[in-house]
Amino acid sequence: MFESGCRAIVGQQVSVEAALGQVTLLCHQLGSKASDNVFSIDQNMNRQKSYCFPTQETVATNSLEFLRMPKARKEAVRHFAGLFLDGNNPSHEAILAIKGVGQWTLDYLKMRGEQNPDIYLNSDLIVREMAAQYPIEPDKAAPWRSYLTLQLWQLSNQKKEL
């Protein structure tokens, strides 16, 4: 849940590409290198060294000055990480109490981090845009609305490729 929440906060109000770039930077700066026999493959099919996501302690105690985002968002990431110190599993209320964390971020965290299959991100810009193009009734997708959200994101990606 910690990693998903950090990804959600870092990805607020930026493109998917920008969010991925910042998360990658976070991992390279603060995460540990994976073992020598673990690699990832880039878009050109080249092997790259893999990094583990940083720990809660590392994120909570770092200034995060290397990230290219507003200071308030960096503070939100740090405060979020602080909620997980000492093995804590914070409540939704505690997460929402962080300045800069709203319902979209919490719902994304529920969908990804808690693997809740019934979260429809109706406040997501891409979801709204794609839903407007199709006769969608989200309530009829219950209890699987997370999959509807993912499908709408995928439809948007497919339209971009055309």
DSSP file with accessible surface (Angstrom, degrees, kcal/mol):
  #  RESIDUE AA STRUCTURE BP1 BP2  ACC     N-H-->O    O-->H-N    N-H-->O    O-->H-N    TCO  KAPPA ALPHA  PHI   PSI    X-CA   Y-CA   Z-CA
    1    1 A M     >        0   0   54      0, 0.0     4,-2.3     0, 0.0     5,-0.2   0.000 360.0 360.0 360.0 -34.7    0.0    0.0    0.0
    2    2 A F  H  >  +     0   0   18      1,-0.2     4,-2.4     2,-0.2     5,-0.2   0.946 360.0  45.3 -59.2 -50.4    2.9    2.3    0.7
    3    3 A E  H  > S+     0   0   81      1,-0.2     4,-2.7     2,-0.2     5,-0.2   0.926 112.7  50.7 -63.0 -44.0    4.4    2.2   -2.8
    4    4 A S  H  > S+     0   0   27      1,-0.2     4,-2.2     2,-0.2    -1,-0.2   0.898 110.7  49.8 -60.9 -40.2    1.0    2.6   -4.4
    5    5 A G  H  X S+     0   0    1     -4,-2.3     4,-2.5     2,-0.2     5,-0.2   0.913 110.1  49.2 -66.2 -42.0    0.2    5.7   -2.3
    6    6 A C  H  X S+     0   0    0     -4,-2.4     4,-2.9     1,-0.2     5,-0.3   0.935 111.7  50.0 -61.6 -43.6    3.6    7.3   -3.1
    7    7 A R  H  X S+     0   0   84     -4,-2.7     4,-2.0     1,-0.2    -2,-0.2   0.896 110.1  51.0 -61.2 -39.7    2.9    6.6   -6.8
    8    8 A A  H  < S+     0   0    1     -4,-2.2     4,-0.3    -5,-0.2    -1,-0.2   0.931 113.3  43.6 -65.2 -44.5   -0.5    8.2   -6.5
    9    9 A I  H >< S+     0   0    1     -4,-2.5     3,-1.5     1,-0.2    -2,-0.2   0.942 114.5  48.9 -67.9 -45.9    0.7   11.3   -4.8
   10   10 A V  H 3< S+     0   0    2     -4,-2.9    -1,-0.2     1,-0.3    -2,-0.2   0.881 111.7  52.1 -60.1 -34.2    3.7   11.7   -7.1
   11   11 A G  T >< S+     0   0   16     -4,-2.0     3,-1.3    -5,-0.3    -1,-0.3   0.410  78.5 129.5 -87.3   4.7    1.4   11.3  -10.1
   12   12 A Q  T <  S-     0   0   24     -3,-1.5     3,-0.1    -4,-0.3    -3,-0.1  -0.387  83.4  -9.9 -64.0 130.2   -1.1   13.9   -9.1
   13   13 A Q  T 3  S+     0   0  183      1,-0.2     2,-0.3    -2,-0.1    -1,-0.2   0.728 113.3  99.5  57.3  29.1   -2.0   16.4  -11.9
   14   14 A V  S <  S-     0   0   61     -3,-1.3    -1,-0.2     1,-0.0    -3,-0.0  -0.930  79.6 -89.0-134.8 165.3    0.8   15.2  -14.3
   15   15 A S     >  -     0   0   69     -2,-0.3     4,-2.5     1,-0.1     5,-0.2  -0.239  38.6-111.1 -66.7 161.4    0.9   12.9  -17.3
   16   16 A V  H  > S+     0   0   97      1,-0.2     4,-2.8     2,-0.2     5,-0.2   0.915 120.1  53.0 -59.7 -41.1    1.5    9.2  -16.8
   17   17 A E  H  > S+     0   0  167      1,-0.2     4,-2.2     2,-0.2    -1,-0.2   0.913 109.6  47.2 -62.1 -44.2    5.0    9.7  -18.5
   18   18 A A  H  > S+     0   0   43      2,-0.2     4,-2.2     1,-0.2    -1,-0.2   0.915 112.4  50.2 -64.0 -41.7    5.9   12.5  -16.1
   19   19 A A  H  X S+     0   0   17     -4,-2.5     4,-2.6     1,-0.2     5,-0.2   0.932 110.2  49.5 -62.8 -44.9    4.7   10.4  -13.1
   20   20 A L  H  X S+     0   0   93     -4,-2.8     4,-2.5     1,-0.2    -1,-0.2   0.898 109.6  52.9 -61.4 -39.3    6.7    7.4  -14.2
   21   21 A G  H  X S+     0   0   34     -4,-2.2     4,-2.2    -5,-0.2    -1,-0.2   0.917 111.1  45.5 -62.2 -42.2    9.8    9.6  -14.6
   22   22 A Q  H  X S+     0   0   15     -4,-2.2     4,-2.5     2,-0.2    -2,-0.2   0.895 112.9  49.6 -70.7 -38.3    9.5   11.0  -11.1
   23   23 A V  H  X S+     0   0    6     -4,-2.6     4,-2.5     2,-0.2    -2,-0.2   0.917 111.0  50.7 -66.0 -40.3    8.9    7.5   -9.5
   24   24 A T  H  X S+     0   0   70     -4,-2.5     4,-2.7    -5,-0.2    -2,-0.2   0.930 110.5  49.3 -61.3 -43.9   11.9    6.2  -11.4
   25   25 A L  H  X S+     0   0   35     -4,-2.2     4,-2.6     2,-0.2     5,-0.3   0.924 109.1  52.7 -61.7 -42.4   14.0    9.1  -10.1
   26   26 A L  H  X>S+     0   0    1     -4,-2.5     4,-2.6     1,-0.2     5,-0.6   0.929 112.1  45.4 -58.1 -45.6   12.7    8.4   -6.6
   27   27 A C  H  X5S+     0   0   13     -4,-2.5     4,-1.8     1,-0.2    -2,-0.2   0.910 114.0  47.9 -66.5 -42.2   13.8    4.7   -6.8
   28   28 A H  H  <5S+     0   0   93     -4,-2.7    -1,-0.2     1,-0.2    -2,-0.2   0.867 118.1  41.2 -68.1 -35.5   17.2    5.5   -8.3
   29   29 A Q  H  <5S+     0   0  110     -4,-2.6    -2,-0.2    -5,-0.2    -1,-0.2   0.877 135.3  12.4 -79.7 -38.9   18.0    8.2   -5.7
   30   30 A L  H  <5S+     0   0   29     -4,-2.6    25,-0.3    -5,-0.3    -3,-0.2   0.605 105.6  87.6-118.0 -17.5   16.6    6.4   -2.6
   31   31 A G  S  <<S-     0   0   16     -4,-1.8     2,-0.3    -5,-0.6    22,-0.2  -0.361  74.9-112.0 -82.3 165.6   15.9    2.8   -3.4
   32   32 A S        -     0   0   75     21,-0.2    20,-3.6    20,-0.1     2,-0.2  -0.671  34.2-102.5 -94.3 152.9   18.4    0.0   -3.2
   33   33 A K  B     -A   51   0A 136     -2,-0.3    18,-0.3    18,-0.2     3,-0.1  -0.507  36.8-120.5 -71.7 140.6   19.8   -1.8   -6.3
   34   34 A A        -     0   0   17     16,-2.8    -1,-0.1    -2,-0.2    16,-0.1  -0.286  48.0 -70.6 -71.8 166.6   18.2   -5.2   -6.9
   35   35 A S    >   -     0   0   68      1,-0.1     3,-2.2     2,-0.1    15,-0.3  -0.129  51.9-101.8 -58.2 159.4   20.5   -8.2   -6.9
   36   36 A D  T 3  S+     0   0  138      1,-0.3    -1,-0.1    -3,-0.1    -2,-0.1   0.721 119.6  55.1 -59.2 -24.3   22.9   -8.6   -9.9
   37   37 A N  T 3  S+     0   0  132     12,-0.0     2,-0.5     2,-0.0    -1,-0.3   0.368  89.7  89.2 -95.1   9.7   20.7  -11.2  -11.6
   38   38 A V    <   +     0   0   65     -3,-2.2    12,-1.0    12,-0.1     2,-0.3  -0.923  53.2 162.5-109.6 121.7   17.6   -9.0  -11.6
   39   39 A F  E     -B   49   0B  81     -2,-0.5     2,-0.3    10,-0.2    10,-0.2  -0.920  27.7-142.4-131.4 158.0   17.1   -6.7  -14.7
   40   40 A S  E     -B   48   0B  46      8,-2.6     8,-2.9    -2,-0.3     2,-0.5  -0.786  20.9-126.3-111.6 164.8   14.3   -4.8  -16.3
   41   41 A I  E     -B   47   0B  93     -2,-0.3     6,-0.2     6,-0.2     2,-0.0  -0.949  20.3-146.9-113.9 127.7   13.8   -4.3  -20.0
   42   42 A D    >   -     0   0   36      4,-2.5     3,-2.3    -2,-0.5     6,-0.0  -0.217  39.0 -87.1 -84.4-179.2   13.4   -0.8  -21.5
   43   43 A Q  T 3  S+     0   0  182      1,-0.3    -1,-0.1     2,-0.1    -2,-0.0   0.720 129.8  54.1 -63.8 -19.1   11.3    0.1  -24.5
   44   44 A N  T 3  S-     0   0  114      2,-0.1    -1,-0.3     3,-0.0     3,-0.1   0.231 120.4-108.9 -97.2  13.1   14.2   -0.7  -26.8
   45   45 A M  S <  S+     0   0  147     -3,-2.3     2,-0.4     1,-0.2    -2,-0.1   0.746  71.6 144.4  66.6  26.5   14.5   -4.2  -25.3
   46   46 A N        -     0   0   87      1,-0.0    -4,-2.5     0, 0.0     2,-0.3  -0.771  53.6-114.7 -93.5 141.9   17.8   -3.4  -23.5
   47   47 A R  E     -B   41   0B 168     -2,-0.4     2,-0.3    -6,-0.2    -6,-0.2  -0.560  36.7-173.6 -74.9 136.9   18.5   -4.8  -20.1
   48   48 A Q  E     -B   40   0B  95     -8,-2.9    -8,-2.6    -2,-0.3     2,-0.1  -0.958  31.4 -98.5-129.8 152.1   18.7   -2.3  -17.3
   49   49 A K  E     -B   39   0B  55     -2,-0.3     2,-0.3   -10,-0.2   -10,-0.2  -0.396  42.3-134.2 -64.6 138.6   19.7   -2.5  -13.6
   50   50 A S        -     0   0   22    -12,-1.0   -16,-2.8   -15,-0.3     2,-0.4  -0.731  14.9-156.6 -98.8 150.5   16.6   -2.7  -11.4
   51   51 A Y  B     -A   33   0A  70     -2,-0.3   -18,-0.2   -18,-0.3     2,-0.2  -0.948  14.3-127.1-124.2 146.0   16.0   -0.8   -8.2
   52   52 A C        -     0   0   59    -20,-3.6   -20,-0.1    -2,-0.4     3,-0.1  -0.591  38.0 -97.3 -85.4 152.1   13.8   -1.5   -5.3
   53   53 A F        -     0   0   32     -2,-0.2   -21,-0.2   -22,-0.2    -1,-0.1  -0.429  50.7-102.3 -65.7 141.8   11.3    1.0   -4.1
   54   54 A P        -     0   0    5      0, 0.0   -23,-0.2     0, 0.0    -1,-0.1  -0.215  38.5-101.9 -66.2 159.9   12.7    3.0   -1.2
   55   55 A T     >  -     0   0   63    -25,-0.3     4,-2.3     1,-0.1     5,-0.2  -0.315  27.0-110.2 -76.5 163.5   11.6    2.3    2.4
   56   56 A Q  H  > S+     0   0   56      1,-0.2     4,-2.9     2,-0.2     5,-0.2   0.903 119.4  52.0 -58.1 -44.3    9.1    4.4    4.4
   57   57 A E  H  > S+     0   0   89      1,-0.2     4,-1.8     2,-0.2    -1,-0.2   0.912 108.5  50.2 -61.4 -43.6   11.9    5.6    6.6
   58   58 A T  H  > S+     0   0   48      1,-0.2     4,-0.5     2,-0.2    -1,-0.2   0.921 115.5  41.7 -63.2 -44.4   14.1    6.7    3.7
   59   59 A V  H >< S+     0   0    0     -4,-2.3     3,-0.9     1,-0.2    -2,-0.2   0.931 113.4  52.6 -69.7 -43.6   11.3    8.6    2.0
   60   60 A A  H 3< S+     0   0   13     -4,-2.9    -1,-0.2     1,-0.2    -2,-0.2   0.824 114.9  41.1 -64.0 -29.9   10.0   10.2    5.3
   61   61 A T  H 3< S+     0   0  111     -4,-1.8     2,-0.3    -5,-0.2    -1,-0.2   0.422  97.6  89.9-102.0   2.4   13.4   11.5    6.3
   62   62 A N  S << S-     0   0   45     -3,-0.9    16,-0.0    -4,-0.5   -32,-0.0  -0.752  71.6-136.7-100.7 148.9   14.6   12.8    2.9
   63   63 A S        -     0   0   62     -2,-0.3    -1,-0.1     1,-0.1    15,-0.1   0.717  27.3-145.2 -72.9 -21.1   14.0   16.3    1.6
   64   64 A L    >   +     0   0    0      1,-0.1     3,-1.9     2,-0.1    -1,-0.1   0.730  46.0 149.9  61.1  25.0   13.1   14.9   -1.8
   65   65 A E  T 3   +     0   0  124      1,-0.3     4,-0.1     3,-0.1    -1,-0.1   0.756  60.9  66.4 -59.9 -23.7   14.8   18.0   -3.4
   66   66 A F  T 3  S+     0   0   48      2,-0.1    -1,-0.3   -41,-0.0     2,-0.3   0.673  81.3  94.8 -73.5 -17.8   15.7   15.9   -6.4
   67   67 A L  S <  S-     0   0    3     -3,-1.9     2,-1.2     1,-0.1     7,-0.1  -0.573  75.8-134.1 -78.2 139.9   12.1   15.5   -7.5
   68   68 A R        +     0   0  183     -2,-0.3    -1,-0.1     3,-0.0   -46,-0.1  -0.726  67.8  94.4 -95.9  85.5   10.7   18.0  -10.0
   69   69 A M  S    S-     0   0   24     -2,-1.2     5,-0.1    -4,-0.1    -2,-0.0  -0.959  83.4 -65.3-161.6 165.4    7.4   18.8   -8.4
   70   70 A P    >>  -     0   0   72      0, 0.0     4,-1.8     0, 0.0     3,-0.6  -0.239  44.5-119.5 -60.1 149.5    5.9   21.5   -6.1
   71   71 A K  H 3> S+     0   0  149      1,-0.2     4,-2.5     2,-0.2     5,-0.2   0.869 112.9  59.4 -57.6 -37.8    7.2   21.5   -2.5
   72   72 A A  H 3> S+     0   0   66      1,-0.2     4,-2.0     2,-0.2    -1,-0.2   0.878 104.7  49.4 -61.8 -36.6    3.8   20.9   -1.2
   73   73 A R  H <> S+     0   0   28     -3,-0.6     4,-2.3     2,-0.2    -1,-0.2   0.895 109.2  51.9 -70.5 -38.5    3.6   17.6   -3.1
   74   74 A K  H  X S+     0   0   19     -4,-1.8     4,-2.5     1,-0.2    -2,-0.2   0.925 110.1  49.6 -60.3 -43.3    7.0   16.5   -1.8
   75   75 A E  H  X S+     0   0   58     -4,-2.5     4,-2.9     1,-0.2     5,-0.2   0.886 107.8  53.6 -63.7 -38.2    5.8   17.3    1.7
   76   76 A A  H  X S+     0   0    2     -4,-2.0     4,-2.6     2,-0.2    -1,-0.2   0.919 109.5  48.4 -63.0 -41.1    2.6   15.2    1.1
   77   77 A V  H  X S+     0   0    0     -4,-2.3     4,-2.6     2,-0.2    -2,-0.2   0.937 113.1  47.8 -63.0 -45.3    4.8   12.2    0.0
   78   78 A R  H  X S+     0   0   65     -4,-2.5     4,-2.2     2,-0.2    -2,-0.2   0.923 113.4  46.5 -63.0 -44.0    7.0   12.6    3.1
   79   79 A H  H  X S+     0   0  108     -4,-2.9     4,-1.2     2,-0.2    -1,-0.2   0.902 111.3  52.6 -65.9 -39.7    4.0   12.9    5.4
   80   80 A F  H >X S+     0   0    2     -4,-2.6     3,-0.8    -5,-0.2     4,-0.5   0.944 109.6  48.6 -60.0 -47.4    2.4    9.8    3.7
   81   81 A A  H >< S+     0   0    0     -4,-2.6     3,-1.6     1,-0.2     4,-0.3   0.898 105.2  59.8 -59.7 -38.5    5.6    7.8    4.2
   82   82 A G  H >< S+     0   0   29     -4,-2.2     3,-1.2     1,-0.3    -1,-0.2   0.805  94.3  64.0 -61.7 -28.3    5.6    8.9    7.9
   83   83 A L  H << S+     0   0   48     -4,-1.2    -1,-0.3    -3,-0.8    -2,-0.2   0.747 102.1  50.9 -65.7 -22.9    2.2    7.3    8.4
   84   84 A F  T X< S+     0   0   11     -3,-1.6     3,-1.0    -4,-0.5     4,-0.3   0.430  81.2 122.9 -96.6  -0.9    3.8    3.9    7.7
   85   85 A L  G X  S+     0   0   49     -3,-1.2     3,-1.4    -4,-0.3    -3,-0.0  -0.237  73.5  20.7 -62.1 151.8    6.7    4.2   10.1
   86   86 A D  G 3  S-     0   0  147      1,-0.3    -1,-0.2     2,-0.0    -3,-0.0   0.780 134.7 -64.8  60.5  29.4    7.1    1.5   12.7
   87   87 A G  G <  S+     0   0   75     -3,-1.0    -1,-0.3     1,-0.2    -2,-0.2   0.636  88.0 160.6  75.8  11.8    4.9   -0.9   10.7
   88   88 A N    <   -     0   0   94     -3,-1.4    -1,-0.2    -4,-0.3    -2,-0.0  -0.354  33.4-153.6 -67.8 149.0    1.8    1.2   11.0
   89   89 A N        -     0   0  122     -2,-0.0    -5,-0.1   -88,-0.0    -1,-0.1  -0.907  26.1-141.9-120.1  97.3   -1.1    0.7    8.6
   90   90 A P        -     0   0   18      0, 0.0     2,-0.1     0, 0.0    -6,-0.0  -0.176  10.5-114.6 -68.4 154.0   -2.8    4.1    8.5
   91   91 A S     >  -     0   0   57      1,-0.1     4,-2.0     4,-0.0     5,-0.2  -0.357  27.0-110.9 -75.9 162.7   -6.6    4.6    8.3
   92   92 A H  H  > S+     0   0   56      1,-0.2     4,-2.7     2,-0.2     5,-0.2   0.877 120.2  56.2 -61.3 -36.2   -8.2    6.3    5.3
   93   93 A E  H  > S+     0   0  141      1,-0.2     4,-1.3     2,-0.2    -1,-0.2   0.900 105.6  49.9 -63.5 -41.8   -9.0    9.2    7.5
   94   94 A A  H  4 S+     0   0   32      2,-0.2     4,-0.4     1,-0.2    -1,-0.2   0.892 111.6  49.1 -64.4 -38.5   -5.3    9.7    8.4
   95   95 A I  H >< S+     0   0    1     -4,-2.0     3,-1.5     1,-0.2    -2,-0.2   0.936 110.3  49.8 -66.7 -45.5   -4.4    9.5    4.7
   96   96 A L  H 3< S+     0   0   62     -4,-2.7     5,-0.2     1,-0.3    -1,-0.2   0.755  99.7  67.6 -65.5 -21.9   -7.0   12.1    3.8
   97   97 A A  T 3< S+     0   0   83     -4,-1.3     2,-0.4    -5,-0.2    -1,-0.3   0.657  76.7 102.3 -73.8 -12.6   -5.8   14.4    6.6
   98   98 A I  S X  S-     0   0   16     -3,-1.5     3,-2.2    -4,-0.4     2,-0.2  -0.558  85.6-113.4 -73.2 127.6   -2.5   14.9    4.7
   99   99 A K  T 3  S+     0   0  189     -2,-0.4   -20,-0.1     1,-0.3     3,-0.1  -0.426 104.2  26.0 -61.3 125.6   -2.5   18.3    3.0
  100  100 A G  T 3  S+     0   0   49      1,-0.2     2,-0.6    -2,-0.2    -1,-0.3   0.361  96.4 107.2  99.5  -4.1   -2.6   17.7   -0.8
  101  101 A V    <   +     0   0   12     -3,-2.2    -1,-0.2    -5,-0.2     2,-0.2  -0.941  44.7 166.9-109.7 121.2   -4.2   14.2   -0.6
  102  102 A G     >  -     0   0   34     -2,-0.6     4,-2.2    -3,-0.1     5,-0.2  -0.488  52.3 -75.0-119.4-166.7   -7.8   14.1   -1.7
  103  103 A Q  H  > S+     0   0   98      1,-0.2     4,-3.1     2,-0.2     5,-0.2   0.857 124.5  56.1 -63.8 -38.5  -10.5   11.6   -2.6
  104  104 A W  H  > S+     0   0   57      2,-0.2     4,-2.7     1,-0.2    -1,-0.2   0.949 109.9  46.5 -58.7 -47.3   -8.9   10.8   -6.0
  105  105 A T  H  > S+     0   0    8      2,-0.2     4,-2.5     1,-0.2    -2,-0.2   0.926 114.2  47.2 -62.3 -44.2   -5.6    9.8   -4.4
  106  106 A L  H  X S+     0   0    3     -4,-2.2     4,-2.5     2,-0.2    -1,-0.2   0.929 113.0  48.7 -64.1 -42.9   -7.3    7.8   -1.7
  107  107 A D  H  X S+     0   0   22     -4,-3.1     4,-2.4     2,-0.2    -2,-0.2   0.904 111.1  50.2 -64.8 -39.4   -9.5    6.0   -4.2
  108  108 A Y  H  X S+     0   0   41     -4,-2.7     4,-3.1    -5,-0.2     5,-0.5   0.927 110.6  50.6 -62.3 -42.2   -6.5    5.2   -6.4
  109  109 A L  H  X>S+     0   0    2     -4,-2.5     5,-1.6     1,-0.2     4,-1.4   0.904 110.0  49.7 -62.3 -41.3   -4.7    3.9   -3.4
  110  110 A K  H  <5S+     0   0   40     -4,-2.5     6,-2.5     3,-0.2     4,-0.2   0.916 114.6  45.2 -62.7 -42.5   -7.7    1.7   -2.6
  111  111 A M  H  <5S+     0   0   13     -4,-2.4    -2,-0.2     4,-0.2    -1,-0.2   0.947 129.2  21.9 -67.6 -49.7   -7.8    0.4   -6.1
  112  112 A R  H  <5S+     0   0  107     -4,-3.1    -3,-0.2    -5,-0.2    -2,-0.2   0.937 131.1  35.7 -86.0 -53.7   -4.1   -0.3   -6.5
  113  113 A G  T  <5S+     0   0   19     -4,-1.4    -3,-0.2    -5,-0.5    -2,-0.1   0.870 129.0  32.6 -75.0 -38.1   -2.7   -0.6   -3.0
  114  114 A E  S   <S-     0   0   73     -5,-1.6    -1,-0.2    -4,-0.2    -3,-0.1   0.437 100.5-131.3 -96.2  -3.0   -5.6   -2.4   -1.4
  115  115 A Q        +     0   0  160     -6,-0.3    -4,-0.2     1,-0.2    -3,-0.2   0.839  39.0 174.9  55.5  39.7   -6.6   -4.2   -4.6
  116  116 A N    >   -     0   0   54     -6,-2.5     3,-0.5     1,-0.1    -1,-0.2  -0.642  21.2-158.1 -76.4 120.0  -10.2   -3.2   -4.2
  117  117 A P  T 3  S+     0   0   46      0, 0.0    29,-2.2     0, 0.0    30,-0.7   0.537  80.2  62.5 -79.1  -2.1  -12.0   -4.4   -7.3
  118  118 A D  T 3   +     0   0   41     27,-0.3     2,-0.6    26,-0.2    26,-0.1  -0.232  66.4 119.2-123.7  47.3  -14.9   -1.9   -6.9
  119  119 A I    <   -     0   0   16     -3,-0.5     2,-0.6    24,-0.1    30,-0.3  -0.943  38.5-168.9-113.6 117.9  -13.4    1.6   -7.2
  120  120 A Y        -     0   0   38     -2,-0.6     2,-2.0    28,-0.1     3,-0.2  -0.932  15.0-148.2-104.6 115.9  -14.7    3.7  -10.1
  121  121 A L    >   +     0   0    0     -2,-0.6     3,-1.8    24,-0.2     7,-0.2  -0.469  31.3 162.8 -84.4  71.1  -12.5    6.8  -10.4
  122  122 A N  T 3  S+     0   0   99     -2,-2.0    -1,-0.2     1,-0.3     9,-0.0   0.693  70.7  57.7 -67.8 -16.1  -15.2    9.1  -11.6
  123  123 A S  T 3  S+     0   0   53     -3,-0.2     2,-0.3     4,-0.1    -1,-0.3   0.523  80.3 110.1 -90.7  -1.8  -13.2   12.2  -10.8
  124  124 A D    <>  -     0   0   21     -3,-1.8     4,-2.8     1,-0.1     5,-0.2  -0.548  68.6-138.8 -75.3 130.5  -10.3   11.1  -13.0
  125  125 A L  H  > S+     0   0   98     -2,-0.3     4,-2.6     1,-0.2     5,-0.2   0.918 101.6  45.0 -57.1 -48.4  -10.0   13.3  -16.1
  126  126 A I  H  > S+     0   0   42      2,-0.2     4,-2.8     1,-0.2     5,-0.3   0.919 112.6  51.6 -66.3 -40.6   -9.3   10.5  -18.5
  127  127 A V  H  > S+     0   0    0      1,-0.2     4,-2.8     2,-0.2    -2,-0.2   0.939 111.9  47.1 -60.8 -45.3  -12.1    8.3  -17.1
  128  128 A R  H  X S+     0   0  126     -4,-2.8     4,-1.8     2,-0.2    -2,-0.2   0.928 113.1  48.6 -62.1 -45.0  -14.6   11.2  -17.4
  129  129 A E  H  X S+     0   0  100     -4,-2.6     4,-0.5    -5,-0.2    -2,-0.2   0.924 116.0  42.5 -62.7 -44.0  -13.5   11.9  -21.0
  130  130 A M  H >< S+     0   0    6     -4,-2.8     3,-1.2     1,-0.2     4,-0.5   0.901 111.3  54.6 -71.8 -38.5  -13.7    8.3  -22.1
  131  131 A A  H ><>S+     0   0   21     -4,-2.8     3,-1.0    -5,-0.3     5,-0.6   0.837 101.4  60.2 -64.0 -30.9  -17.0    7.6  -20.2
  132  132 A A  H 3<5S+     0   0   88     -4,-1.8    -1,-0.3     1,-0.2    -2,-0.2   0.733 102.3  53.8 -68.5 -19.7  -18.6   10.6  -22.1
  133  133 A Q  T <<5S+     0   0  101     -3,-1.2    -1,-0.2    -4,-0.5    -2,-0.2   0.546 110.0  48.0 -91.1  -8.4  -17.9    8.8  -25.4
  134  134 A Y  T < 5S-     0   0   86     -3,-1.0     2,-2.4    -4,-0.5    -1,-0.0  -0.948  89.8-107.4-133.6 152.6  -19.6    5.5  -24.5
  135  135 A P  T   5 +     0   0  133      0, 0.0     2,-0.4     0, 0.0    -3,-0.1  -0.451  58.6 166.3 -78.2  73.4  -23.0    4.6  -22.9
  136  136 A I      < -     0   0   48     -2,-2.4     3,-0.1    -5,-0.6    -2,-0.0  -0.763  28.4-173.3 -98.5 135.2  -21.4    3.6  -19.6
  137  137 A E    >   -     0   0  117     -2,-0.4     3,-1.7     1,-0.1     4,-0.5  -0.865   7.7-167.4-122.7  91.8  -23.4    3.0  -16.4
  138  138 A P  G >  S+     0   0   33      0, 0.0     3,-1.8     0, 0.0     4,-0.4   0.818  82.3  63.1 -52.3 -36.5  -20.8    2.5  -13.7
  139  139 A D  G >  S+     0   0  127      1,-0.3     3,-1.1     2,-0.2     6,-0.1   0.827  97.1  58.4 -61.6 -28.1  -23.2    1.2  -11.1
  140  140 A K  G <  S+     0   0  158     -3,-1.7    -1,-0.3     1,-0.2    -4,-0.0   0.643  97.9  61.4 -74.9 -13.8  -24.0   -1.8  -13.4
  141  141 A A  G X  S+     0   0   29     -3,-1.8     3,-2.9    -4,-0.5    -1,-0.2   0.556  86.4 153.2 -86.6  -9.7  -20.3   -2.7  -13.2
  142  142 A A  T <   +     0   0   43     -3,-1.1   -24,-0.1    -4,-0.4    -3,-0.0  -0.344  57.7  25.0 -62.6 139.7  -20.4   -3.2   -9.5
  143  143 A P  T 3  S+     0   0   71      0, 0.0    -1,-0.3     0, 0.0     3,-0.2  -0.786 128.8  48.2 -97.5  34.2  -18.7   -5.0   -7.8
  144  144 A W    X>  +     0   0  146     -3,-2.9     3,-1.0   -26,-0.1     4,-1.0  -0.073  62.8 130.0-123.5  33.0  -16.0   -4.8  -10.5
  145  145 A R  H 3>  +     0   0   55      1,-0.3     4,-2.3     2,-0.2   -27,-0.3   0.751  65.0  68.2 -67.1 -21.4  -15.8   -1.0  -11.2
  146  146 A S  H 3> S+     0   0    4    -29,-2.2     4,-2.5     1,-0.2    -1,-0.3   0.907  99.4  51.8 -61.3 -37.5  -12.0   -0.9  -10.8
  147  147 A Y  H <> S+     0   0  128     -3,-1.0     4,-2.4   -30,-0.7    -1,-0.2   0.858 106.2  53.5 -68.4 -33.4  -11.8   -3.0  -14.0
  148  148 A L  H  X S+     0   0   34     -4,-1.0     4,-2.4     2,-0.2    -1,-0.2   0.935 108.6  49.9 -63.6 -44.8  -14.1   -0.4  -15.7
  149  149 A T  H  X S+     0   0    0     -4,-2.3     4,-2.1   -30,-0.3    -2,-0.2   0.945 112.1  47.5 -57.5 -48.2  -11.7    2.3  -14.7
  150  150 A L  H  X S+     0   0   55     -4,-2.5     4,-2.4     1,-0.2    -1,-0.2   0.888 110.6  52.0 -62.7 -38.8   -8.7    0.3  -16.0
  151  151 A Q  H  X S+     0   0  120     -4,-2.4     4,-2.7     2,-0.2    -1,-0.2   0.898 108.0  51.1 -66.0 -39.2  -10.6   -0.4  -19.3
  152  152 A L  H  X S+     0   0    2     -4,-2.4     4,-2.0     2,-0.2    -1,-0.2   0.903 110.2  49.3 -65.8 -39.6  -11.3    3.3  -19.8
  153  153 A W  H  X S+     0   0   41     -4,-2.1     4,-2.1    -5,-0.2    -2,-0.2   0.927 111.6  49.8 -62.1 -41.8   -7.7    4.2  -19.3
  154  154 A Q  H  X S+     0   0   82     -4,-2.4     4,-2.4     1,-0.2    -2,-0.2   0.912 107.7  53.1 -64.6 -41.4   -6.8    1.5  -21.8
  155  155 A L  H  X S+     0   0   47     -4,-2.7     4,-2.2     1,-0.2    -1,-0.2   0.904 108.1  51.7 -59.6 -40.2   -9.3    2.8  -24.3
  156  156 A S  H  X S+     0   0   12     -4,-2.0     4,-1.8     1,-0.2    -1,-0.2   0.923 109.2  49.5 -62.7 -43.5   -7.7    6.2  -24.0
  157  157 A N  H  X S+     0   0   69     -4,-2.1     4,-1.3     1,-0.2    -2,-0.2   0.903 110.2  51.2 -61.9 -40.8   -4.2    4.7  -24.6
  158  158 A Q  H  X S+     0   0   93     -4,-2.4     4,-0.7     1,-0.2    -1,-0.2   0.900 107.6  52.2 -65.1 -40.0   -5.5    2.9  -27.7
  159  159 A K  H >< S+     0   0   92     -4,-2.2     3,-0.6     1,-0.2    -1,-0.2   0.870 106.7  54.1 -63.8 -35.8   -7.0    6.1  -29.1
  160  160 A K  H 3< S+     0   0  141     -4,-1.8    -1,-0.2     1,-0.2    -2,-0.2   0.829 104.4  55.6 -64.9 -33.2   -3.6    7.9  -28.7
  161  161 A E  H 3<        0   0  156     -4,-1.3    -1,-0.2    -3,-0.2    -2,-0.2   0.664 360.0 360.0 -74.9 -18.9   -1.9    5.2  -30.7
  162  162 A L    <<        0   0  183     -4,-0.7    -3,-0.0    -3,-0.6    -4,-0.0  -0.295 360.0 360.0 -74.6 360.0   -4.2    5.6  -33.7
